[in-house]
Amino acid sequence: MIDLHTHSSASDGQYSPKELVEKAKSAGLCVLALTDHDTVEGLEEAKEAAKREQITFVPGIELNIKWVTGEFHLLGLGLKEISSDLKGEIKALSRARKERNQKIVAKMNEAGIDATLGELETLYPAKSLGRPHFADFLVRKKVVKSKQEAFDKYLAKGRAFYCEKEGADLDFAVDAILSSGGVPVIAHPLSLYLSWGKIEGVLSEIRSRGVQGLEAWHPGARETDCKRLEEMARRLGFFITAGSDFHGEKVRADRKLGHTAGNRKIADSYYTDELLKFLKV
C-alpha cells in the first residue's frame, strides 16, 4: 500500500511525524507522503524516520488556495528543496491563519466561552493551529460532547464561530511548488462544490495553469464518484493520486492509513509505478 495525503502534529494531525511513519510501517505501507497544512516543519523528522523504517518518503505540503467556490486545497508532492517563494507563502498563510484564529477566539468570547489565543497555542503547540484544535478545546470546555458536534454546531462553514480563511494565489502557489522541485496536485476536487456539469471545465482551466495531478481517490467521496473523477482527470491530462487524508484516530476515526474511498486499499501495483516515475523520488 501507499498513501499520498497524510497529516502529522506539525499541523492538525494526532501523531508526530516520526510516529506517523512508524504507524505507516506497521500498517504495511511502502510509500508515504506527509502533506501538512501550510507547513513543512515535520518533513525532516519524517524523512529520517522513513529511512530507519525503510519506507519511500514523499515530502509534501497542502496549501489553502483562494477560490470563489468551496475549498481548494493544493498538494505539493515530491518537494526537493524549499524555495524562497514557498517559504514566503508559508509565512503569509501562517499570518493569515493566526488572524483567523484570533477572530474565532473573539467569537467564542462573545458567546461567553473563556478562551485566549495564547491558551490555545499552549494547549496545542502545533505549527498550524486550526479548527480541529478549536473543536477539541470546545470538548475540553464541555461546551460540546464531541469534535463532530463542535463542527456541526459551531465551526463548520456558516456556523457561529466559522471565519473564512485567506488562501494563496493559485498561480503563485503552483510556481512556489515547482520551484521547490515538487509537483502540484489538486486535493479532493469535490470540495470545490461544483456540479458535474461544471467541474470538468474548471478542472481543465486548473490544468492549464500548471496543476499536474489530481487526487481522484479520497475517503470523503464515494467510490463511484472517484472512478468518474479518475476518468475525467485522464481525459484532461492529469496524473492520478490517491490518499487517506489521515489525521489520526482521535481526529478522524473514519480514515485509515493506506485506505481511501470505500475503505479501498491504495495499491502500490497500480499507483506506485506511475507516481514515483513522475515524482522522481
C-alpha atoms as an extended CHARMM CRD file, in Angstrom:
* protein
*
       281  EXT
         1         1  MET       CA              0.0000000000        0.0000000000        0.0000000000  PROA      1               0.0000000000
         2         2  ILE       CA              0.9210000000        3.6370000000       -0.4520000000  PROA      2               0.0000000000
         3         3  ASP       CA             -0.5690000000        6.8870000000        0.8670000000  PROA      3               0.0000000000
         4         4  LEU       CA             -0.0120000000       10.3100000000       -0.6890000000  PROA      4               0.0000000000
         5         5  HSD       CA             -2.0640000000       12.5060000000        1.6510000000  PROA      5               0.0000000000
         6         6  THR       CA             -1.4540000000       12.4310000000        5.4130000000  PROA      6               0.0000000000
         7         7  HSD       CA             -1.0540000000       14.8630000000        8.2970000000  PROA      7               0.0000000000
         8         8  SER       CA              1.0770000000       14.9810000000       11.4470000000  PROA      8               0.0000000000
         9         9  SER       CA              1.1270000000       17.0470000000       14.6220000000  PROA      9               0.0000000000
        10        10  ALA       CA              3.1470000000       19.6510000000       12.7270000000  PROA      10              0.0000000000
        11        11  SER       CA             -0.2810000000       20.8200000000       11.5590000000  PROA      11              0.0000000000
        12        12  ASP       CA             -3.5480000000       19.2540000000       12.7270000000  PROA      12              0.0000000000
        13        13  GLY       CA             -2.7090000000       15.5530000000       12.9210000000  PROA      13              0.0000000000
        14        14  GLN       CA             -2.6500000000       13.3880000000       16.0440000000  PROA      14              0.0000000000
        15        15  TYR       CA              0.7950000000       11.8110000000       15.6400000000  PROA      15              0.0000000000
        16        16  SER       CA              4.2610000000       13.2910000000       15.4340000000  PROA      16              0.0000000000
        17        17  PRO       CA              5.9520000000       12.8830000000       12.0300000000  PROA      17              0.0000000000
        18        18  LYS       CA              8.0750000000       10.0470000000       13.4480000000  PROA      18              0.0000000000
        19        19  GLU       CA              5.0430000000        8.2940000000       14.9460000000  PROA      19              0.0000000000
        20        20  LEU       CA              3.1300000000        8.6850000000       11.6830000000  PROA      20              0.0000000000
        21        21  VAL       CA              5.9100000000        6.9350000000        9.7480000000  PROA      21              0.0000000000
        22        22  GLU       CA              6.0520000000        4.1500000000       12.3220000000  PROA      22              0.0000000000
        23        23  LYS       CA              2.2800000000        3.6680000000       12.0460000000  PROA      23              0.0000000000
        24        24  ALA       CA              2.5920000000        3.5840000000        8.2600000000  PROA      24              0.0000000000
        25        25  LYS       CA              5.2170000000        0.8650000000        8.5280000000  PROA      25              0.0000000000
        26        26  SER       CA              3.0240000000       -1.1650000000       10.9080000000  PROA      26              0.0000000000
        27        27  ALA       CA              0.1000000000       -0.7690000000        8.5040000000  PROA      27              0.0000000000
        28        28  GLY       CA              2.1560000000       -2.2450000000        5.6750000000  PROA      28              0.0000000000
        29        29  LEU       CA              2.8010000000        0.8930000000        3.6240000000  PROA      29              0.0000000000
        30        30  CYS       CA              5.8350000000        1.1150000000        1.3650000000  PROA      30              0.0000000000
        31        31  VAL       CA              5.3570000000        4.7360000000        0.2370000000  PROA      31              0.0000000000
        32        32  LEU       CA              4.1790000000        7.6390000000        2.3930000000  PROA      32              0.0000000000
        33        33  ALA       CA              3.7230000000       11.3510000000        1.7280000000  PROA      33              0.0000000000
        34        34  LEU       CA              3.4600000000       13.8670000000        4.5590000000  PROA      34              0.0000000000
        35        35  THR       CA              1.3250000000       16.8220000000        3.4400000000  PROA      35              0.0000000000
        36        36  ASP       CA              0.7300000000       19.0340000000        6.4510000000  PROA      36              0.0000000000
        37        37  HSD       CA             -1.3620000000       22.1710000000        6.1060000000  PROA      37              0.0000000000
        38        38  ASP       CA              0.6910000000       25.2330000000        5.1760000000  PROA      38              0.0000000000
        39        39  THR       CA              3.8870000000       23.9600000000        6.8110000000  PROA      39              0.0000000000
        40        40  VAL       CA              6.9680000000       21.8500000000        6.0790000000  PROA      40              0.0000000000
        41        41  GLU       CA              8.1090000000       21.6850000000        9.7090000000  PROA      41              0.0000000000
        42        42  GLY       CA              7.5770000000       17.9310000000       10.0200000000  PROA      42              0.0000000000
        43        43  LEU       CA              9.3290000000       16.8290000000        6.8310000000  PROA      43              0.0000000000
        44        44  GLU       CA             12.8570000000       16.3380000000        8.1500000000  PROA      44              0.0000000000
        45        45  GLU       CA             11.7260000000       14.2630000000       11.1280000000  PROA      45              0.0000000000
        46        46  ALA       CA              9.5220000000       12.1260000000        8.8830000000  PROA      46              0.0000000000
        47        47  LYS       CA             12.2960000000       11.7040000000        6.3210000000  PROA      47              0.0000000000
        48        48  GLU       CA             14.7220000000       10.3990000000        8.9530000000  PROA      48              0.0000000000
        49        49  ALA       CA             12.1060000000        8.0410000000       10.3790000000  PROA      49              0.0000000000
        50        50  ALA       CA             11.2990000000        6.7580000000        6.8840000000  PROA      50              0.0000000000
        51        51  LYS       CA             14.9760000000        5.9160000000        6.3380000000  PROA      51              0.0000000000
        52        52  ARG       CA             15.0050000000        3.8540000000        9.5310000000  PROA      52              0.0000000000
        53        53  GLU       CA             11.7380000000        2.1300000000        8.6560000000  PROA      53              0.0000000000
        54        54  GLN       CA             12.7670000000        1.5980000000        5.0160000000  PROA      54              0.0000000000
        55        55  ILE       CA              9.7290000000        3.3980000000        3.6230000000  PROA      55              0.0000000000
        56        56  THR       CA              9.9030000000        5.5440000000        0.4870000000  PROA      56              0.0000000000
        57        57  PHE       CA              9.1250000000        9.0490000000        1.7110000000  PROA      57              0.0000000000
        58        58  VAL       CA              7.4930000000       11.7540000000       -0.4110000000  PROA      58              0.0000000000
        59        59  PRO       CA              7.9520000000       15.2200000000        1.1700000000  PROA      59              0.0000000000
        60        60  GLY       CA              4.8710000000       17.3390000000        0.6320000000  PROA      60              0.0000000000
        61        61  ILE       CA              2.5920000000       20.1510000000        1.7420000000  PROA      61              0.0000000000
        62        62  GLU       CA             -1.0960000000       21.0750000000        1.4870000000  PROA      62              0.0000000000
        63        63  LEU       CA             -1.7670000000       24.7290000000        0.6900000000  PROA      63              0.0000000000
        64        64  ASN       CA             -5.0610000000       26.5400000000        1.0520000000  PROA      64              0.0000000000
        65        65  ILE       CA             -5.8870000000       28.3370000000       -2.2120000000  PROA      65              0.0000000000
        66        66  LYS       CA             -8.0370000000       31.4260000000       -2.6290000000  PROA      66              0.0000000000
        67        67  TRP       CA            -11.0530000000       30.3360000000       -4.7030000000  PROA      67              0.0000000000
        68        68  VAL       CA            -14.5790000000       31.5170000000       -5.3890000000  PROA      68              0.0000000000
        69        69  THR       CA            -16.3950000000       28.2690000000       -4.5870000000  PROA      69              0.0000000000
        70        70  GLY       CA            -15.9500000000       25.6860000000       -1.8550000000  PROA      70              0.0000000000
        71        71  GLU       CA            -12.4600000000       24.8690000000       -0.6270000000  PROA      71              0.0000000000
        72        72  PHE       CA             -9.4560000000       24.4960000000       -2.9240000000  PROA      72              0.0000000000
        73        73  HSD       CA             -6.5150000000       22.6480000000       -1.3870000000  PROA      73              0.0000000000
        74        74  LEU       CA             -3.3530000000       22.1720000000       -3.4250000000  PROA      74              0.0000000000
        75        75  LEU       CA             -0.8950000000       19.4120000000       -2.6190000000  PROA      75              0.0000000000
        76        76  GLY       CA              2.7700000000       19.8480000000       -3.4230000000  PROA      76              0.0000000000
        77        77  LEU       CA              4.3260000000       16.3860000000       -3.7100000000  PROA      77              0.0000000000
        78        78  GLY       CA              7.9710000000       15.4360000000       -4.0050000000  PROA      78              0.0000000000
        79        79  LEU       CA              9.4460000000       18.6680000000       -2.6420000000  PROA      79              0.0000000000
        80        80  LYS       CA             13.2300000000       18.6780000000       -3.0130000000  PROA      80              0.0000000000
        81        81  GLU       CA             14.4450000000       21.9990000000       -1.5630000000  PROA      81              0.0000000000
        82        82  ILE       CA             12.0380000000       24.5540000000       -0.1620000000  PROA      82              0.0000000000
        83        83  SER       CA             12.3110000000       27.6650000000       -2.3410000000  PROA      83              0.0000000000
        84        84  SER       CA             12.1910000000       31.2380000000       -1.0630000000  PROA      84              0.0000000000
        85        85  ASP       CA              8.8040000000       31.6210000000       -2.7800000000  PROA      85              0.0000000000
        86        86  LEU       CA              7.3350000000       28.6590000000       -0.9180000000  PROA      86              0.0000000000
        87        87  LYS       CA              8.8690000000       29.8170000000        2.3730000000  PROA      87              0.0000000000
        88        88  GLY       CA              7.2980000000       33.2330000000        1.8200000000  PROA      88              0.0000000000
        89        89  GLU       CA              3.9150000000       31.7170000000        1.0280000000  PROA      89              0.0000000000
        90        90  ILE       CA              4.0480000000       29.5730000000        4.1700000000  PROA      90              0.0000000000
        91        91  LYS       CA              4.7840000000       32.6700000000        6.2700000000  PROA      91              0.0000000000
        92        92  ALA       CA              1.9000000000       34.5750000000        4.6800000000  PROA      92              0.0000000000
        93        93  LEU       CA             -0.5280000000       31.7130000000        5.2210000000  PROA      93              0.0000000000
        94        94  SER       CA              0.6800000000       31.3370000000        8.8190000000  PROA      94              0.0000000000
        95        95  ARG       CA             -0.0560000000       35.0240000000        9.4810000000  PROA      95              0.0000000000
        96        96  ALA       CA             -3.5000000000       34.6680000000        7.8920000000  PROA      96              0.0000000000
        97        97  ARG       CA             -4.1850000000       31.5460000000        9.9460000000  PROA      97              0.0000000000
        98        98  LYS       CA             -3.2610000000       33.3750000000       13.1780000000  PROA      98              0.0000000000
        99        99  GLU       CA             -5.5460000000       36.2860000000       12.2970000000  PROA      99              0.0000000000
       100       100  ARG       CA             -8.3700000000       33.8650000000       11.5680000000  PROA      100             0.0000000000
       101       101  ASN       CA             -7.7800000000       32.0510000000       14.8640000000  PROA      101             0.0000000000
       102       102  GLN       CA             -7.9480000000       35.3430000000       16.7480000000  PROA      102             0.0000000000
       103       103  LYS       CA            -11.3110000000       36.0520000000       15.1140000000  PROA      103             0.0000000000
       104       104  ILE       CA            -12.6030000000       32.6160000000       16.1520000000  PROA      104             0.0000000000
       105       105  VAL       CA            -11.4690000000       33.2670000000       19.7450000000  PROA      105             0.0000000000
       106       106  ALA       CA            -13.2790000000       36.6360000000       19.6870000000  PROA      106             0.0000000000
       107       107  LYS       CA            -16.4920000000       34.9210000000       18.5600000000  PROA      107             0.0000000000
       108       108  MET       CA            -16.1160000000       32.3450000000       21.3130000000  PROA      108             0.0000000000
       109       109  ASN       CA            -15.6260000000       35.1300000000       23.8690000000  PROA      109             0.0000000000
       110       110  GLU       CA            -18.7590000000       36.8860000000       22.6030000000  PROA      110             0.0000000000
       111       111  ALA       CA            -20.6390000000       33.6330000000       23.2100000000  PROA      111             0.0000000000
       112       112  GLY       CA            -19.4160000000       33.5610000000       26.8190000000  PROA      112             0.0000000000
       113       113  ILE       CA            -16.6260000000       30.9970000000       26.3920000000  PROA      113             0.0000000000
       114       114  ASP       CA            -13.4830000000       31.8780000000       28.3260000000  PROA      114             0.0000000000
       115       115  ALA       CA            -10.5340000000       31.4770000000       25.9410000000  PROA      115             0.0000000000
       116       116  THR       CA             -7.4580000000       33.2560000000       24.6670000000  PROA      116             0.0000000000
       117       117  LEU       CA             -5.3270000000       32.5220000000       21.6250000000  PROA      117             0.0000000000
       118       118  GLY       CA             -2.3140000000       32.1590000000       23.9120000000  PROA      118             0.0000000000
       119       119  GLU       CA             -4.1160000000       29.4670000000       25.9080000000  PROA      119             0.0000000000
       120       120  LEU       CA             -4.9230000000       27.5360000000       22.7380000000  PROA      120             0.0000000000
       121       121  GLU       CA             -1.3740000000       27.8410000000       21.4190000000  PROA      121             0.0000000000
       122       122  THR       CA             -0.0480000000       26.4890000000       24.7270000000  PROA      122             0.0000000000
       123       123  LEU       CA             -2.5040000000       23.5840000000       24.7420000000  PROA      123             0.0000000000
       124       124  TYR       CA             -1.8350000000       22.7420000000       21.0770000000  PROA      124             0.0000000000
       125       125  PRO       CA              1.7450000000       23.6400000000       20.2010000000  PROA      125             0.0000000000
       126       126  ALA       CA              1.3260000000       22.6420000000       16.5360000000  PROA      126             0.0000000000
       127       127  LYS       CA              2.7580000000       24.9570000000       13.9260000000  PROA      127             0.0000000000
       128       128  SER       CA             -0.6260000000       25.1860000000       12.1790000000  PROA      128             0.0000000000
       129       129  LEU       CA             -3.3420000000       25.7090000000       14.7830000000  PROA      129             0.0000000000
       130       130  GLY       CA             -6.7020000000       25.1290000000       13.1180000000  PROA      130             0.0000000000
       131       131  ARG       CA            -10.3450000000       24.2400000000       13.5580000000  PROA      131             0.0000000000
       132       132  PRO       CA             -9.7050000000       20.6450000000       14.7620000000  PROA      132             0.0000000000
       133       133  HSD       CA             -7.8400000000       22.1430000000       17.7290000000  PROA      133             0.0000000000
       134       134  PHE       CA            -10.7340000000       24.5130000000       18.4370000000  PROA      134             0.0000000000
       135       135  ALA       CA            -13.1020000000       21.5450000000       18.2820000000  PROA      135             0.0000000000
       136       136  ASP       CA            -11.0390000000       19.6700000000       20.8580000000  PROA      136             0.0000000000
       137       137  PHE       CA            -10.9050000000       22.7960000000       23.0180000000  PROA      137             0.0000000000
       138       138  LEU       CA            -14.7090000000       23.0370000000       22.9880000000  PROA      138             0.0000000000
       139       139  VAL       CA            -14.8730000000       19.4130000000       24.1440000000  PROA      139             0.0000000000
       140       140  ARG       CA            -12.4010000000       20.2060000000       26.9490000000  PROA      140             0.0000000000
       141       141  LYS       CA            -14.5660000000       23.1570000000       27.9860000000  PROA      141             0.0000000000
       142       142  LYS       CA            -17.6110000000       20.8660000000       27.9940000000  PROA      142             0.0000000000
       143       143  VAL       CA            -19.3730000000       23.1290000000       25.5020000000  PROA      143             0.0000000000
       144       144  VAL       CA            -19.9250000000       20.0470000000       23.3090000000  PROA      144             0.0000000000
       145       145  LYS       CA            -19.5500000000       16.3100000000       23.8070000000  PROA      145             0.0000000000
       146       146  SER       CA            -17.5630000000       15.5510000000       20.6630000000  PROA      146             0.0000000000
       147       147  LYS       CA            -15.4320000000       17.1930000000       17.9930000000  PROA      147             0.0000000000
       148       148  GLN       CA            -18.0540000000       16.3650000000       15.3980000000  PROA      148             0.0000000000
       149       149  GLU       CA            -20.6600000000       18.2060000000       17.4450000000  PROA      149             0.0000000000
       150       150  ALA       CA            -18.2590000000       21.1590000000       17.6800000000  PROA      150             0.0000000000
       151       151  PHE       CA            -18.0550000000       21.3360000000       13.8940000000  PROA      151             0.0000000000
       152       152  ASP       CA            -21.7630000000       20.7410000000       13.3710000000  PROA      152             0.0000000000
       153       153  LYS       CA            -22.8070000000       23.4520000000       15.8290000000  PROA      153             0.0000000000
       154       154  TYR       CA            -20.0140000000       25.9950000000       15.7770000000  PROA      154             0.0000000000
       155       155  LEU       CA            -17.0770000000       25.5430000000       13.3870000000  PROA      155             0.0000000000
       156       156  ALA       CA            -18.4370000000       24.3680000000       10.0270000000  PROA      156             0.0000000000
       157       157  LYS       CA            -18.9970000000       26.9160000000        7.2990000000  PROA      157             0.0000000000
       158       158  GLY       CA            -21.9970000000       29.0820000000        8.1380000000  PROA      158             0.0000000000
       159       159  ARG       CA            -21.8970000000       28.2300000000       11.8540000000  PROA      159             0.0000000000
       160       160  ALA       CA            -21.4510000000       30.6620000000       14.7330000000  PROA      160             0.0000000000
       161       161  PHE       CA            -17.6600000000       30.5010000000       15.1400000000  PROA      161             0.0000000000
       162       162  TYR       CA            -16.7090000000       29.9990000000       11.4900000000  PROA      162             0.0000000000
       163       163  CYS       CA            -14.3700000000       32.5360000000        9.9160000000  PROA      163             0.0000000000
       164       164  GLU       CA            -13.2290000000       32.4910000000        6.3000000000  PROA      164             0.0000000000
       165       165  LYS       CA             -9.5840000000       31.5560000000        5.8110000000  PROA      165             0.0000000000
       166       166  GLU       CA             -7.3270000000       33.5440000000        3.4970000000  PROA      166             0.0000000000
       167       167  GLY       CA             -5.7860000000       31.4730000000        0.7440000000  PROA      167             0.0000000000
       168       168  ALA       CA             -2.7970000000       31.6480000000       -1.5680000000  PROA      168             0.0000000000
       169       169  ASP       CA             -2.9930000000       32.7700000000       -5.1750000000  PROA      169             0.0000000000
       170       170  LEU       CA             -3.1380000000       29.6240000000       -7.3440000000  PROA      170             0.0000000000
       171       171  ASP       CA             -0.5810000000       30.7120000000       -9.9150000000  PROA      171             0.0000000000
       172       172  PHE       CA              1.9180000000       31.8010000000       -7.2840000000  PROA      172             0.0000000000
       173       173  ALA       CA              1.3860000000       28.5870000000       -5.2860000000  PROA      173             0.0000000000
       174       174  VAL       CA              1.9550000000       26.4460000000       -8.3900000000  PROA      174             0.0000000000
       175       175  ASP       CA              5.1980000000       28.3050000000       -9.1460000000  PROA      175             0.0000000000
       176       176  ALA       CA              6.3080000000       28.0170000000       -5.4950000000  PROA      176             0.0000000000
       177       177  ILE       CA              5.8220000000       24.2360000000       -5.5450000000  PROA      177             0.0000000000
       178       178  LEU       CA              7.5570000000       23.8440000000       -8.9090000000  PROA      178             0.0000000000
       179       179  SER       CA             10.4920000000       25.9880000000       -7.7770000000  PROA      179             0.0000000000
       180       180  SER       CA             10.8160000000       23.6430000000       -4.7580000000  PROA      180             0.0000000000
       181       181  GLY       CA             11.1660000000       20.6410000000       -7.0640000000  PROA      181             0.0000000000
       182       182  GLY       CA              7.6490000000       19.3940000000       -6.3870000000  PROA      182             0.0000000000
       183       183  VAL       CA              4.5650000000       18.7850000000       -8.4730000000  PROA      183             0.0000000000
       184       184  PRO       CA              1.1840000000       20.4790000000       -7.8380000000  PROA      184             0.0000000000
       185       185  VAL       CA             -1.8340000000       18.2150000000       -7.2880000000  PROA      185             0.0000000000
       186       186  ILE       CA             -5.4050000000       19.3220000000       -6.6370000000  PROA      186             0.0000000000
       187       187  ALA       CA             -6.6270000000       17.6250000000       -3.4630000000  PROA      187             0.0000000000
       188       188  HSD       CA            -10.1610000000       16.1860000000       -3.0640000000  PROA      188             0.0000000000
       189       189  PRO       CA            -11.6010000000       18.1680000000       -6.0270000000  PROA      189             0.0000000000
       190       190  LEU       CA            -15.1990000000       17.6070000000       -4.9630000000  PROA      190             0.0000000000
       191       191  SER       CA            -14.5510000000       20.1140000000       -2.1570000000  PROA      191             0.0000000000
       192       192  LEU       CA            -14.7580000000       22.8040000000       -4.8540000000  PROA      192             0.0000000000
       193       193  TYR       CA            -18.5270000000       22.1990000000       -4.5980000000  PROA      193             0.0000000000
       194       194  LEU       CA            -19.1350000000       22.2490000000       -8.3350000000  PROA      194             0.0000000000
       195       195  SER       CA            -21.7910000000       20.3270000000      -10.2230000000  PROA      195             0.0000000000
       196       196  TRP       CA            -20.7290000000       17.5180000000      -12.5430000000  PROA      196             0.0000000000
       197       197  GLY       CA            -21.8190000000       19.7390000000      -15.4090000000  PROA      197             0.0000000000
       198       198  LYS       CA            -19.3040000000       22.4250000000      -14.4450000000  PROA      198             0.0000000000
       199       199  ILE       CA            -16.4120000000       20.6200000000      -12.8130000000  PROA      199             0.0000000000
       200       200  GLU       CA            -14.6960000000       19.3320000000      -15.9590000000  PROA      200             0.0000000000
       201       201  GLY       CA            -14.4050000000       22.8280000000      -17.4440000000  PROA      201             0.0000000000
       202       202  VAL       CA            -12.9970000000       24.2060000000      -14.1810000000  PROA      202             0.0000000000
       203       203  LEU       CA            -10.5290000000       21.3370000000      -13.8190000000  PROA      203             0.0000000000
       204       204  SER       CA             -9.4100000000       21.8770000000      -17.4110000000  PROA      204             0.0000000000
       205       205  GLU       CA             -8.6470000000       25.5180000000      -16.5960000000  PROA      205             0.0000000000
       206       206  ILE       CA             -6.7740000000       24.4830000000      -13.4280000000  PROA      206             0.0000000000
       207       207  ARG       CA             -4.7360000000       22.0110000000      -15.5010000000  PROA      207             0.0000000000
       208       208  SER       CA             -3.8310000000       24.8010000000      -17.9500000000  PROA      208             0.0000000000
       209       209  ARG       CA             -2.4350000000       26.8090000000      -15.0350000000  PROA      209             0.0000000000
       210       210  GLY       CA              0.1830000000       24.1960000000      -14.1990000000  PROA      210             0.0000000000
       211       211  VAL       CA             -1.5350000000       21.8170000000      -11.7810000000  PROA      211             0.0000000000
       212       212  GLN       CA             -0.3250000000       18.4280000000      -12.9770000000  PROA      212             0.0000000000
       213       213  GLY       CA             -2.0250000000       15.8820000000      -10.7110000000  PROA      213             0.0000000000
       214       214  LEU       CA             -5.4960000000       15.2210000000       -9.3720000000  PROA      214             0.0000000000
       215       215  GLU       CA             -6.3760000000       13.3190000000       -6.2040000000  PROA      215             0.0000000000
       216       216  ALA       CA             -9.2010000000       11.2800000000       -7.7030000000  PROA      216             0.0000000000
       217       217  TRP       CA             -9.3750000000        8.9120000000       -4.7260000000  PROA      217             0.0000000000
       218       218  HSD       CA            -10.2230000000       10.4190000000       -1.3270000000  PROA      218             0.0000000000
       219       219  PRO       CA            -12.2590000000        8.9860000000        1.5820000000  PROA      219             0.0000000000
       220       220  GLY       CA            -14.5890000000       11.9790000000        1.5380000000  PROA      220             0.0000000000
       221       221  ALA       CA            -16.0320000000       10.8310000000       -1.7870000000  PROA      221             0.0000000000
       222       222  ARG       CA            -17.9900000000        7.7900000000       -2.9410000000  PROA      222             0.0000000000
       223       223  GLU       CA            -16.2010000000        5.1400000000       -4.9860000000  PROA      223             0.0000000000
       224       224  THR       CA            -18.4240000000        5.8080000000       -7.9890000000  PROA      224             0.0000000000
       225       225  ASP       CA            -17.5040000000        9.4980000000       -7.8770000000  PROA      225             0.0000000000
       226       226  CYS       CA            -13.7990000000        8.6600000000       -7.5560000000  PROA      226             0.0000000000
       227       227  LYS       CA            -13.9650000000        6.4490000000      -10.6410000000  PROA      227             0.0000000000
       228       228  ARG       CA            -15.7010000000        9.2470000000      -12.5140000000  PROA      228             0.0000000000
       229       229  LEU       CA            -13.0630000000       11.7510000000      -11.3910000000  PROA      229             0.0000000000
       230       230  GLU       CA            -10.2720000000        9.4120000000      -12.4690000000  PROA      230             0.0000000000
       231       231  GLU       CA            -11.7250000000        9.0210000000      -15.9470000000  PROA      231             0.0000000000
       232       232  MET       CA            -12.2050000000       12.7830000000      -16.2440000000  PROA      232             0.0000000000
       233       233  ALA       CA             -8.6870000000       13.5080000000      -14.9550000000  PROA      233             0.0000000000
       234       234  ARG       CA             -7.1050000000       11.1860000000      -17.5080000000  PROA      234             0.0000000000
       235       235  ARG       CA             -9.0390000000       12.8820000000      -20.3210000000  PROA      235             0.0000000000
       236       236  LEU       CA             -7.7000000000       16.2300000000      -19.1440000000  PROA      236             0.0000000000
       237       237  GLY       CA             -4.0850000000       15.0550000000      -18.8920000000  PROA      237             0.0000000000
       238       238  PHE       CA             -3.7000000000       14.9080000000      -15.1100000000  PROA      238             0.0000000000
       239       239  PHE       CA             -1.8210000000       12.1020000000      -13.4080000000  PROA      239             0.0000000000
       240       240  ILE       CA             -3.8420000000       10.4050000000      -10.6760000000  PROA      240             0.0000000000
       241       241  THR       CA             -3.1560000000       10.2380000000       -6.9520000000  PROA      241             0.0000000000
       242       242  ALA       CA             -4.9470000000        8.6350000000       -4.0230000000  PROA      242             0.0000000000
       243       243  GLY       CA             -4.7700000000        9.3620000000       -0.3260000000  PROA      243             0.0000000000
       244       244  SER       CA             -6.3590000000        8.7360000000        3.0290000000  PROA      244             0.0000000000
       245       245  ASP       CA             -6.1710000000       12.3350000000        4.3260000000  PROA      245             0.0000000000
       246       246  PHE       CA             -5.2470000000       10.6030000000        7.5850000000  PROA      246             0.0000000000
       247       247  HSD       CA             -5.0970000000       12.8200000000       10.6900000000  PROA      247             0.0000000000
       248       248  GLY       CA             -5.2580000000       10.1710000000       13.4190000000  PROA      248             0.0000000000
       249       249  GLU       CA             -7.9890000000        8.1380000000       15.0400000000  PROA      249             0.0000000000
       250       250  LYS       CA             -8.7930000000       10.7980000000       17.6300000000  PROA      250             0.0000000000
       251       251  VAL       CA             -9.1960000000       13.4230000000       14.9030000000  PROA      251             0.0000000000
       252       252  ARG       CA            -10.9620000000       11.4320000000       12.1650000000  PROA      252             0.0000000000
       253       253  ALA       CA            -11.7140000000        7.8750000000       13.2620000000  PROA      253             0.0000000000
       254       254  ASP       CA            -13.1790000000        7.0150000000        9.8620000000  PROA      254             0.0000000000
       255       255  ARG       CA             -9.8740000000        7.4380000000        7.9960000000  PROA      255             0.0000000000
       256       256  LYS       CA             -7.1510000000        4.7980000000        7.9510000000  PROA      256             0.0000000000
       257       257  LEU       CA             -3.5990000000        4.9800000000        6.6540000000  PROA      257             0.0000000000
       258       258  GLY       CA             -3.2780000000        3.4080000000        3.2270000000  PROA      258             0.0000000000
       259       259  HSD       CA             -7.0380000000        3.3550000000        2.6280000000  PROA      259             0.0000000000
       260       260  THR       CA             -9.1900000000        5.6810000000        0.5730000000  PROA      260             0.0000000000
       261       261  ALA       CA            -12.8110000000        5.8540000000       -0.6540000000  PROA      261             0.0000000000
       262       262  GLY       CA            -14.8930000000        2.8390000000        0.2820000000  PROA      262             0.0000000000
       263       263  ASN       CA            -12.1060000000        1.7010000000        2.6160000000  PROA      263             0.0000000000
       264       264  ARG       CA            -10.2540000000        0.6090000000       -0.5290000000  PROA      264             0.0000000000
       265       265  LYS       CA             -6.5470000000       -0.1250000000       -0.0860000000  PROA      265             0.0000000000
       266       266  ILE       CA             -4.2950000000        2.1780000000       -2.1060000000  PROA      266             0.0000000000
       267       267  ALA       CA             -2.3730000000       -0.4700000000       -4.0090000000  PROA      267             0.0000000000
       268       268  ASP       CA              1.2550000000        0.0540000000       -4.9460000000  PROA      268             0.0000000000
       269       269  SER       CA              0.8320000000       -2.1630000000       -8.0010000000  PROA      269             0.0000000000
       270       270  TYR       CA             -1.3730000000        0.4990000000       -9.5940000000  PROA      270             0.0000000000
       271       271  TYR       CA             -0.1820000000        3.8060000000       -8.1900000000  PROA      271             0.0000000000
       272       272  THR       CA              3.4980000000        3.4880000000       -7.3680000000  PROA      272             0.0000000000
       273       273  ASP       CA              4.8650000000        2.8890000000      -10.8780000000  PROA      273             0.0000000000
       274       274  GLU       CA              3.0320000000        5.8810000000      -12.3020000000  PROA      274             0.0000000000
       275       275  LEU       CA              3.6370000000        8.2850000000       -9.4670000000  PROA      275             0.0000000000
       276       276  LEU       CA              7.2040000000        7.5750000000       -8.4860000000  PROA      276             0.0000000000
       277       277  LYS       CA              8.3230000000        7.8800000000      -12.0810000000  PROA      277             0.0000000000
       278       278  PHE       CA              6.6830000000       11.2910000000      -12.2170000000  PROA      278             0.0000000000
       279       279  LEU       CA              7.8680000000       12.4290000000       -8.7990000000  PROA      279             0.0000000000
       280       280  LYS       CA             11.3940000000       11.0420000000       -9.2880000000  PROA      280             0.0000000000
       281       281  VAL       CA             11.5010000000       10.0130000000       -5.6220000000  PROA      281             0.0000000000
